[in-house]
Structure formats: C-alpha cells, structure tokens
C-alpha cells in the first residue's frame, strides 16, 4: 500500500484485482487497512490518473487546509 497514487501498481484484469484483494485480507485483519476496493485509472503522460471524481479527489489528499482539523496536530 502506498500513500501517493504515482507509487501504486496498476493491476491488469479481474484475476490480478482478485489476487490483490485476497492478499489484502491479512492487512485488514491487522487493522492496517479498512475497506480496500479497486477503481479504474488511466495512464496519462506516464502518470496514474483516476477516471472518476471521487478517487481523483482522494488521490489529491485532504480537501481542507492542512492547518485545520486533525492533520494540524501532526504538523
């Protein structure tokens, strides 16, 4: 699992997705992950780009100022 989408591996096909989700079960059991799910991406100019708005927003990080909310405490 990676924090930046450009560091992610793009899975090709339903078998690869199933294998990745099956592998994630041990990390879910350890509370390292909560609810992994696949989403569609495109490769544009060598960069991974989510094709749906929800994942595009998530890939960019928090939608609030870094000096507000929980993340302000860790700065």
MIVOVO-714282 format. One record per atom (N, C-alpha, C, O, CB): residue number from 0; residue in three letters; x, y, z. Coordinates in steps of 0.05 Angstrom, whole numbers. Glycine has a CB too. Layout:
<pts>
pos: NUM; code: Ala; X: X; Y: Y; Z: Z
...
</pts>
This chain:
<pts>
pos: 0; code: Unk; X: 17; Y: -24; Z: 0
pos: 0; code: Unk; X: 0; Y: 0; Z: 0
pos: 0; code: Unk; X: 18; Y: 25; Z: 0
pos: 0; code: Unk; X: 38; Y: 25; Z: 13
pos: 0; code: Unk; X: -19; Y: 0; Z: 24
pos: 1; code: Unk; X: 10; Y: 44; Z: -15
pos: 1; code: Unk; X: 26; Y: 69; Z: -18
pos: 1; code: Unk; X: 9; Y: 94; Z: -11
pos: 1; code: Unk; X: -15; Y: 93; Z: -12
pos: 1; code: Unk; X: 37; Y: 71; Z: -47
pos: 2; code: Unk; X: 23; Y: 115; Z: -5
pos: 2; code: Unk; X: 9; Y: 140; Z: 2
pos: 2; code: Unk; X: 4; Y: 158; Z: -23
pos: 2; code: Unk; X: -15; Y: 173; Z: -23
pos: 2; code: Unk; X: 24; Y: 155; Z: 22
pos: 3; code: Unk; X: 20; Y: 155; Z: -43
pos: 3; code: Unk; X: 18; Y: 171; Z: -67
pos: 3; code: Unk; X: 9; Y: 153; Z: -90
pos: 3; code: Unk; X: 21; Y: 132; Z: -94
pos: 3; code: Unk; X: 45; Y: 186; Z: -74
pos: 4; code: Unk; X: -10; Y: 162; Z: -106
pos: 4; code: Unk; X: -21; Y: 145; Z: -127
pos: 4; code: Unk; X: 0; Y: 139; Z: -148
pos: 4; code: Unk; X: 0; Y: 118; Z: -161
pos: 4; code: Unk; X: -45; Y: 159; Z: -140
pos: 5; code: Unk; X: 19; Y: 157; Z: -153
pos: 5; code: Unk; X: 40; Y: 152; Z: -173
pos: 5; code: Unk; X: 59; Y: 129; Z: -164
pos: 5; code: Unk; X: 74; Y: 119; Z: -181
pos: 5; code: Unk; X: 56; Y: 177; Z: -178
pos: 6; code: Unk; X: 58; Y: 122; Z: -139
pos: 6; code: Unk; X: 74; Y: 99; Z: -129
pos: 6; code: Unk; X: 59; Y: 72; Z: -131
pos: 6; code: Unk; X: 71; Y: 52; Z: -125
pos: 6; code: Unk; X: 83; Y: 104; Z: -101
pos: 7; code: Unk; X: 34; Y: 73; Z: -139
pos: 7; code: Unk; X: 18; Y: 49; Z: -139
pos: 7; code: Unk; X: 24; Y: 32; Z: -164
pos: 7; code: Unk; X: 34; Y: 41; Z: -184
pos: 7; code: Unk; X: -12; Y: 57; Z: -139
pos: 8; code: Unk; X: 16; Y: 7; Z: -161
pos: 8; code: Unk; X: 17; Y: -12; Z: -184
pos: 8; code: Unk; X: -10; Y: -12; Z: -197
pos: 8; code: Unk; X: -30; Y: -13; Z: -183
pos: 8; code: Unk; X: 26; Y: -40; Z: -175
pos: 9; code: Unk; X: -11; Y: -12; Z: -223
pos: 9; code: Unk; X: -36; Y: -14; Z: -237
pos: 9; code: Unk; X: -40; Y: -44; Z: -244
pos: 9; code: Unk; X: -23; Y: -57; Z: -256
pos: 9; code: Unk; X: -36; Y: 3; Z: -264
pos: 10; code: Unk; X: -63; Y: -54; Z: -235
pos: 10; code: Unk; X: -70; Y: -82; Z: -239
pos: 10; code: Unk; X: -84; Y: -86; Z: -266
pos: 10; code: Unk; X: -101; Y: -69; Z: -273
pos: 10; code: Unk; X: -86; Y: -93; Z: -216
pos: 11; code: Unk; X: -77; Y: -107; Z: -280
pos: 11; code: Unk; X: -89; Y: -111; Z: -306
pos: 11; code: Unk; X: -107; Y: -136; Z: -306
pos: 11; code: Unk; X: -97; Y: -158; Z: -306
pos: 11; code: Unk; X: -67; Y: -114; Z: -327
pos: 12; code: Unk; X: -133; Y: -131; Z: -305
pos: 12; code: Unk; X: -152; Y: -153; Z: -307
pos: 12; code: Unk; X: -163; Y: -162; Z: -280
pos: 12; code: Unk; X: -152; Y: -157; Z: -259
pos: 12; code: Unk; X: -139; Y: -176; Z: -320
pos: 13; code: Unk; X: -186; Y: -175; Z: -282
pos: 13; code: Unk; X: -201; Y: -183; Z: -258
pos: 13; code: Unk; X: -185; Y: -204; Z: -241
pos: 13; code: Unk; X: -189; Y: -204; Z: -216
pos: 13; code: Unk; X: -227; Y: -195; Z: -266
pos: 14; code: Unk; X: -169; Y: -221; Z: -253
pos: 14; code: Unk; X: -154; Y: -240; Z: -237
pos: 14; code: Unk; X: -133; Y: -226; Z: -219
pos: 14; code: Unk; X: -129; Y: -234; Z: -196
pos: 14; code: Unk; X: -140; Y: -260; Z: -255
pos: 15; code: Unk; X: -120; Y: -206; Z: -230
pos: 15; code: Unk; X: -100; Y: -191; Z: -215
pos: 15; code: Unk; X: -113; Y: -175; Z: -192
pos: 15; code: Unk; X: -103; Y: -173; Z: -170
pos: 15; code: Unk; X: -84; Y: -172; Z: -233
pos: 16; code: Unk; X: -137; Y: -164; Z: -198
pos: 16; code: Unk; X: -152; Y: -149; Z: -177
pos: 16; code: Unk; X: -160; Y: -168; Z: -155
pos: 16; code: Unk; X: -157; Y: -162; Z: -131
pos: 16; code: Unk; X: -176; Y: -135; Z: -189
pos: 17; code: Unk; X: -171; Y: -191; Z: -162
pos: 17; code: Unk; X: -179; Y: -211; Z: -142
pos: 17; code: Unk; X: -155; Y: -220; Z: -125
pos: 17; code: Unk; X: -158; Y: -222; Z: -101
pos: 17; code: Unk; X: -192; Y: -236; Z: -156
pos: 18; code: Unk; X: -133; Y: -225; Z: -137
pos: 18; code: Unk; X: -109; Y: -233; Z: -122
pos: 18; code: Unk; X: -100; Y: -212; Z: -103
pos: 18; code: Unk; X: -93; Y: -218; Z: -80
pos: 18; code: Unk; X: -86; Y: -240; Z: -141
pos: 19; code: Unk; X: -101; Y: -186; Z: -111
pos: 19; code: Unk; X: -93; Y: -164; Z: -94
pos: 19; code: Unk; X: -113; Y: -162; Z: -70
pos: 19; code: Unk; X: -104; Y: -158; Z: -47
pos: 19; code: Unk; X: -92; Y: -138; Z: -109
pos: 20; code: Unk; X: -138; Y: -164; Z: -76
pos: 20; code: Unk; X: -158; Y: -162; Z: -54
pos: 20; code: Unk; X: -156; Y: -186; Z: -35
pos: 20; code: Unk; X: -160; Y: -182; Z: -11
pos: 20; code: Unk; X: -186; Y: -160; Z: -66
pos: 21; code: Unk; X: -151; Y: -209; Z: -46
pos: 21; code: Unk; X: -147; Y: -233; Z: -28
pos: 21; code: Unk; X: -122; Y: -228; Z: -11
pos: 21; code: Unk; X: -123; Y: -235; Z: 13
pos: 21; code: Unk; X: -144; Y: -258; Z: -45
pos: 22; code: Unk; X: -101; Y: -218; Z: -22
pos: 22; code: Unk; X: -77; Y: -212; Z: -7
pos: 22; code: Unk; X: -81; Y: -191; Z: 15
pos: 22; code: Unk; X: -68; Y: -192; Z: 36
pos: 22; code: Unk; X: -54; Y: -203; Z: -26
pos: 23; code: Unk; X: -99; Y: -173; Z: 10
pos: 23; code: Unk; X: -105; Y: -151; Z: 29
pos: 23; code: Unk; X: -118; Y: -161; Z: 54
pos: 23; code: Unk; X: -118; Y: -147; Z: 74
pos: 23; code: Unk; X: -122; Y: -130; Z: 16
pos: 24; code: Unk; X: -129; Y: -185; Z: 53
pos: 24; code: Unk; X: -144; Y: -195; Z: 77
pos: 24; code: Unk; X: -127; Y: -196; Z: 102
pos: 24; code: Unk; X: -137; Y: -191; Z: 124
pos: 24; code: Unk; X: -155; Y: -223; Z: 71
pos: 25; code: Unk; X: -101; Y: -203; Z: 99
pos: 25; code: Unk; X: -84; Y: -204; Z: 123
pos: 25; code: Unk; X: -80; Y: -176; Z: 135
pos: 25; code: Unk; X: -78; Y: -173; Z: 159
pos: 25; code: Unk; X: -57; Y: -217; Z: 116
pos: 26; code: Unk; X: -78; Y: -156; Z: 118
pos: 26; code: Unk; X: -75; Y: -128; Z: 128
pos: 26; code: Unk; X: -101; Y: -118; Z: 140
pos: 26; code: Unk; X: -100; Y: -101; Z: 158
pos: 26; code: Unk; X: -66; Y: -110; Z: 105
pos: 27; code: Unk; X: -124; Y: -127; Z: 129
pos: 27; code: Unk; X: -149; Y: -119; Z: 141
pos: 27; code: Unk; X: -151; Y: -131; Z: 169
pos: 27; code: Unk; X: -160; Y: -118; Z: 188
pos: 27; code: Unk; X: -173; Y: -129; Z: 123
pos: 28; code: Unk; X: -143; Y: -156; Z: 172
pos: 28; code: Unk; X: -144; Y: -170; Z: 198
pos: 28; code: Unk; X: -127; Y: -156; Z: 219
pos: 28; code: Unk; X: -133; Y: -157; Z: 243
pos: 28; code: Unk; X: -136; Y: -199; Z: 195
pos: 29; code: Unk; X: -105; Y: -143; Z: 210
pos: 29; code: Unk; X: -87; Y: -129; Z: 228
pos: 29; code: Unk; X: -95; Y: -100; Z: 232
pos: 29; code: Unk; X: -81; Y: -84; Z: 245
pos: 29; code: Unk; X: -58; Y: -130; Z: 218
pos: 30; code: Unk; X: -118; Y: -92; Z: 221
pos: 30; code: Unk; X: -128; Y: -64; Z: 222
pos: 30; code: Unk; X: -109; Y: -45; Z: 209
pos: 30; code: Unk; X: -108; Y: -21; Z: 216
pos: 30; code: Unk; X: -132; Y: -56; Z: 251
pos: 31; code: Unk; X: -94; Y: -54; Z: 189
pos: 31; code: Unk; X: -76; Y: -37; Z: 174
pos: 31; code: Unk; X: -92; Y: -24; Z: 151
pos: 31; code: Unk; X: -87; Y: -1; Z: 143
pos: 31; code: Unk; X: -52; Y: -52; Z: 162
pos: 32; code: Unk; X: -112; Y: -38; Z: 141
pos: 32; code: Unk; X: -130; Y: -29; Z: 120
pos: 32; code: Unk; X: -158; Y: -32; Z: 131
pos: 32; code: Unk; X: -164; Y: -48; Z: 148
pos: 32; code: Unk; X: -126; Y: -45; Z: 93
pos: 33; code: Unk; X: -176; Y: -16; Z: 119
pos: 33; code: Unk; X: -204; Y: -17; Z: 128
pos: 33; code: Unk; X: -221; Y: -30; Z: 106
pos: 33; code: Unk; X: -233; Y: -51; Z: 111
pos: 33; code: Unk; X: -215; Y: 10; Z: 135
pos: 34; code: Unk; X: -222; Y: -18; Z: 83
pos: 34; code: Unk; X: -240; Y: -28; Z: 62
pos: 34; code: Unk; X: -229; Y: -23; Z: 35
pos: 34; code: Unk; X: -238; Y: -6; Z: 20
pos: 34; code: Unk; X: -268; Y: -15; Z: 65
pos: 35; code: Unk; X: -208; Y: -38; Z: 27
pos: 35; code: Unk; X: -196; Y: -34; Z: 0
pos: 35; code: Unk; X: -216; Y: -41; Z: -22
pos: 35; code: Unk; X: -232; Y: -59; Z: -19
pos: 35; code: Unk; X: -171; Y: -50; Z: -3
pos: 36; code: Unk; X: -215; Y: -26; Z: -43
pos: 36; code: Unk; X: -232; Y: -31; Z: -66
pos: 36; code: Unk; X: -217; Y: -22; Z: -92
pos: 36; code: Unk; X: -201; Y: -3; Z: -91
pos: 36; code: Unk; X: -259; Y: -16; Z: -63
pos: 37; code: Unk; X: -223; Y: -36; Z: -114
pos: 37; code: Unk; X: -210; Y: -28; Z: -139
pos: 37; code: Unk; X: -224; Y: -4; Z: -151
pos: 37; code: Unk; X: -248; Y: 0; Z: -147
pos: 37; code: Unk; X: -210; Y: -52; Z: -159
pos: 38; code: Unk; X: -210; Y: 12; Z: -167
pos: 38; code: Unk; X: -222; Y: 33; Z: -183
pos: 38; code: Unk; X: -207; Y: 36; Z: -209
pos: 38; code: Unk; X: -183; Y: 30; Z: -210
pos: 38; code: Unk; X: -223; Y: 60; Z: -167
pos: 39; code: Unk; X: -220; Y: 47; Z: -228
pos: 39; code: Unk; X: -209; Y: 50; Z: -255
pos: 39; code: Unk; X: -190; Y: 73; Z: -256
pos: 39; code: Unk; X: -195; Y: 94; Z: -244
pos: 39; code: Unk; X: -231; Y: 53; Z: -276
pos: 40; code: Unk; X: -168; Y: 70; Z: -271
pos: 40; code: Unk; X: -149; Y: 91; Z: -275
pos: 40; code: Unk; X: -141; Y: 92; Z: -305
pos: 40; code: Unk; X: -146; Y: 73; Z: -320
pos: 40; code: Unk; X: -124; Y: 87; Z: -257
pos: 41; code: Unk; X: -129; Y: 114; Z: -312
pos: 41; code: Unk; X: -117; Y: 117; Z: -339
pos: 41; code: Unk; X: -88; Y: 125; Z: -334
pos: 41; code: Unk; X: -81; Y: 136; Z: -314
pos: 41; code: Unk; X: -133; Y: 138; Z: -357
pos: 42; code: Unk; X: -72; Y: 119; Z: -354
pos: 42; code: Unk; X: -44; Y: 129; Z: -353
pos: 42; code: Unk; X: -42; Y: 152; Z: -373
pos: 42; code: Unk; X: -45; Y: 148; Z: -397
pos: 42; code: Unk; X: -23; Y: 105; Z: -360
pos: 43; code: Unk; X: -36; Y: 176; Z: -362
pos: 43; code: Unk; X: -34; Y: 200; Z: -378
pos: 43; code: Unk; X: -7; Y: 212; Z: -374
pos: 43; code: Unk; X: 1; Y: 220; Z: -352
pos: 43; code: Unk; X: -56; Y: 220; Z: -371
pos: 44; code: Unk; X: 9; Y: 213; Z: -396
pos: 44; code: Unk; X: 36; Y: 224; Z: -395
pos: 44; code: Unk; X: 52; Y: 210; Z: -373
pos: 44; code: Unk; X: 68; Y: 223; Z: -359
pos: 44; code: Unk; X: 35; Y: 255; Z: -390
pos: 45; code: Unk; X: 49; Y: 184; Z: -371
pos: 45; code: Unk; X: 64; Y: 168; Z: -352
pos: 45; code: Unk; X: 55; Y: 170; Z: -323
pos: 45; code: Unk; X: 67; Y: 159; Z: -305
pos: 45; code: Unk; X: 92; Y: 177; Z: -353
pos: 46; code: Unk; X: 32; Y: 184; Z: -318
pos: 46; code: Unk; X: 22; Y: 187; Z: -291
pos: 46; code: Unk; X: -5; Y: 172; Z: -289
pos: 46; code: Unk; X: -21; Y: 171; Z: -307
pos: 46; code: Unk; X: 18; Y: 217; Z: -284
pos: 47; code: Unk; X: -9; Y: 161; Z: -265
pos: 47; code: Unk; X: -34; Y: 147; Z: -259
pos: 47; code: Unk; X: -56; Y: 167; Z: -253
pos: 47; code: Unk; X: -52; Y: 184; Z: -235
pos: 47; code: Unk; X: -30; Y: 126; Z: -236
pos: 48; code: Unk; X: -78; Y: 166; Z: -267
pos: 48; code: Unk; X: -100; Y: 185; Z: -263
pos: 48; code: Unk; X: -126; Y: 170; Z: -259
pos: 48; code: Unk; X: -135; Y: 155; Z: -276
pos: 48; code: Unk; X: -102; Y: 204; Z: -287
pos: 49; code: Unk; X: -139; Y: 173; Z: -236
pos: 49; code: Unk; X: -165; Y: 161; Z: -231
pos: 49; code: Unk; X: -185; Y: 172; Z: -252
pos: 49; code: Unk; X: -184; Y: 195; Z: -260
pos: 49; code: Unk; X: -175; Y: 166; Z: -203
pos: 50; code: Unk; X: -203; Y: 154; Z: -261
pos: 50; code: Unk; X: -222; Y: 162; Z: -281
pos: 50; code: Unk; X: -248; Y: 173; Z: -270
pos: 50; code: Unk; X: -265; Y: 183; Z: -284
pos: 50; code: Unk; X: -228; Y: 139; Z: -300
pos: 51; code: Unk; X: -252; Y: 170; Z: -243
pos: 51; code: Unk; X: -276; Y: 180; Z: -230
pos: 51; code: Unk; X: -269; Y: 202; Z: -210
pos: 51; code: Unk; X: -248; Y: 201; Z: -198
pos: 51; code: Unk; X: -292; Y: 157; Z: -216
pos: 52; code: Unk; X: -287; Y: 221; Z: -207
pos: 52; code: Unk; X: -282; Y: 244; Z: -190
pos: 52; code: Unk; X: -275; Y: 236; Z: -161
pos: 52; code: Unk; X: -257; Y: 248; Z: -149
pos: 52; code: Unk; X: -305; Y: 262; Z: -190
pos: 53; code: Unk; X: -290; Y: 218; Z: -149
pos: 53; code: Unk; X: -286; Y: 210; Z: -121
pos: 53; code: Unk; X: -257; Y: 202; Z: -116
pos: 53; code: Unk; X: -244; Y: 212; Z: -97
pos: 53; code: Unk; X: -304; Y: 187; Z: -114
pos: 54; code: Unk; X: -246; Y: 184; Z: -133
pos: 54; code: Unk; X: -219; Y: 175; Z: -129
pos: 54; code: Unk; X: -198; Y: 197; Z: -137
pos: 54; code: Unk; X: -177; Y: 198; Z: -125
pos: 54; code: Unk; X: -214; Y: 150; Z: -146
pos: 55; code: Unk; X: -205; Y: 214; Z: -156
pos: 55; code: Unk; X: -187; Y: 236; Z: -162
pos: 55; code: Unk; X: -184; Y: 255; Z: -138
pos: 55; code: Unk; X: -162; Y: 264; Z: -133
pos: 55; code: Unk; X: -198; Y: 252; Z: -187
pos: 56; code: Unk; X: -206; Y: 260; Z: -124
pos: 56; code: Unk; X: -204; Y: 277; Z: -100
pos: 56; code: Unk; X: -188; Y: 263; Z: -79
pos: 56; code: Unk; X: -171; Y: 275; Z: -66
pos: 56; code: Unk; X: -233; Y: 284; Z: -90
pos: 57; code: Unk; X: -193; Y: 238; Z: -75
pos: 57; code: Unk; X: -178; Y: 222; Z: -54
pos: 57; code: Unk; X: -149; Y: 221; Z: -61
pos: 57; code: Unk; X: -132; Y: 222; Z: -42
pos: 57; code: Unk; X: -190; Y: 194; Z: -52
pos: 58; code: Unk; X: -142; Y: 219; Z: -86
pos: 58; code: Unk; X: -114; Y: 218; Z: -94
pos: 58; code: Unk; X: -98; Y: 243; Z: -88
pos: 58; code: Unk; X: -74; Y: 243; Z: -84
pos: 58; code: Unk; X: -111; Y: 211; Z: -123
pos: 59; code: Unk; X: -113; Y: 266; Z: -87
pos: 59; code: Unk; X: -100; Y: 291; Z: -81
pos: 59; code: Unk; X: -96; Y: 296; Z: -51
pos: 59; code: Unk; X: -82; Y: 315; Z: -44
pos: 59; code: Unk; X: -116; Y: 313; Z: -93
pos: 60; code: Unk; X: -109; Y: 281; Z: -34
pos: 60; code: Unk; X: -106; Y: 284; Z: -5
pos: 60; code: Unk; X: -129; Y: 300; Z: 7
pos: 60; code: Unk; X: -149; Y: 303; Z: -6
pos: 60; code: Unk; X: -80; Y: 298; Z: 1
pos: 61; code: Unk; X: -125; Y: 309; Z: 31
pos: 61; code: Unk; X: -147; Y: 323; Z: 45
pos: 61; code: Unk; X: -157; Y: 347; Z: 29
pos: 61; code: Unk; X: -142; Y: 361; Z: 15
pos: 61; code: Unk; X: -137; Y: 333; Z: 73
pos: 62; code: Unk; X: -183; Y: 352; Z: 32
pos: 62; code: Unk; X: -195; Y: 374; Z: 17
pos: 62; code: Unk; X: -199; Y: 398; Z: 35
pos: 62; code: Unk; X: -214; Y: 417; Z: 29
pos: 62; code: Unk; X: -222; Y: 366; Z: 6
pos: 63; code: Unk; X: -184; Y: 399; Z: 57
pos: 63; code: Unk; X: -185; Y: 422; Z: 75
pos: 63; code: Unk; X: -156; Y: 433; Z: 78
pos: 63; code: Unk; X: -137; Y: 420; Z: 69
pos: 63; code: Unk; X: -196; Y: 414; Z: 104
pos: 64; code: Unk; X: -154; Y: 456; Z: 89
pos: 64; code: Unk; X: -127; Y: 467; Z: 94
pos: 64; code: Unk; X: -112; Y: 450; Z: 114
pos: 64; code: Unk; X: -124; Y: 439; Z: 132
pos: 64; code: Unk; X: -129; Y: 497; Z: 104
pos: 65; code: Unk; X: -86; Y: 447; Z: 110
pos: 65; code: Unk; X: -71; Y: 430; Z: 128
pos: 65; code: Unk; X: -69; Y: 441; Z: 156
pos: 65; code: Unk; X: -62; Y: 426; Z: 174
pos: 65; code: Unk; X: -43; Y: 426; Z: 116
pos: 66; code: Unk; X: -75; Y: 466; Z: 160
pos: 66; code: Unk; X: -74; Y: 477; Z: 187
pos: 66; code: Unk; X: -101; Y: 476; Z: 201
pos: 66; code: Unk; X: -105; Y: 488; Z: 222
pos: 66; code: Unk; X: -65; Y: 506; Z: 186
pos: 67; code: Unk; X: -120; Y: 461; Z: 190
pos: 67; code: Unk; X: -146; Y: 457; Z: 202
pos: 67; code: Unk; X: -150; Y: 427; Z: 207
pos: 67; code: Unk; X: -139; Y: 411; Z: 193
pos: 67; code: Unk; X: -169; Y: 468; Z: 185
pos: 68; code: Unk; X: -166; Y: 420; Z: 227
pos: 68; code: Unk; X: -174; Y: 393; Z: 232
pos: 68; code: Unk; X: -152; Y: 376; Z: 244
pos: 68; code: Unk; X: -132; Y: 386; Z: 254
pos: 68; code: Unk; X: -182; Y: 380; Z: 206
pos: 69; code: Unk; X: -155; Y: 350; Z: 243
pos: 69; code: Unk; X: -137; Y: 330; Z: 256
pos: 69; code: Unk; X: -109; Y: 332; Z: 246
pos: 69; code: Unk; X: -90; Y: 329; Z: 261
pos: 69; code: Unk; X: -147; Y: 302; Z: 251
pos: 70; code: Unk; X: -105; Y: 338; Z: 220
pos: 70; code: Unk; X: -78; Y: 338; Z: 209
pos: 70; code: Unk; X: -62; Y: 361; Z: 220
pos: 70; code: Unk; X: -37; Y: 361; Z: 218
pos: 70; code: Unk; X: -79; Y: 340; Z: 178
pos: 71; code: Unk; X: -74; Y: 382; Z: 231
pos: 71; code: Unk; X: -60; Y: 405; Z: 242
pos: 71; code: Unk; X: -43; Y: 397; Z: 266
pos: 71; code: Unk; X: -22; Y: 409; Z: 271
pos: 71; code: Unk; X: -79; Y: 428; Z: 250
pos: 72; code: Unk; X: -52; Y: 377; Z: 281
pos: 72; code: Unk; X: -38; Y: 368; Z: 305
pos: 72; code: Unk; X: -12; Y: 354; Z: 299
pos: 72; code: Unk; X: 6; Y: 353; Z: 316
pos: 72; code: Unk; X: -56; Y: 350; Z: 321
pos: 73; code: Unk; X: -9; Y: 344; Z: 275
pos: 73; code: Unk; X: 16; Y: 328; Z: 269
pos: 73; code: Unk; X: 36; Y: 345; Z: 254
pos: 73; code: Unk; X: 57; Y: 334; Z: 246
pos: 73; code: Unk; X: 8; Y: 304; Z: 253
pos: 74; code: Unk; X: 31; Y: 370; Z: 249
pos: 74; code: Unk; X: 49; Y: 387; Z: 234
pos: 74; code: Unk; X: 72; Y: 396; Z: 251
pos: 74; code: Unk; X: 89; Y: 411; Z: 241
pos: 74; code: Unk; X: 35; Y: 410; Z: 222
</pts>
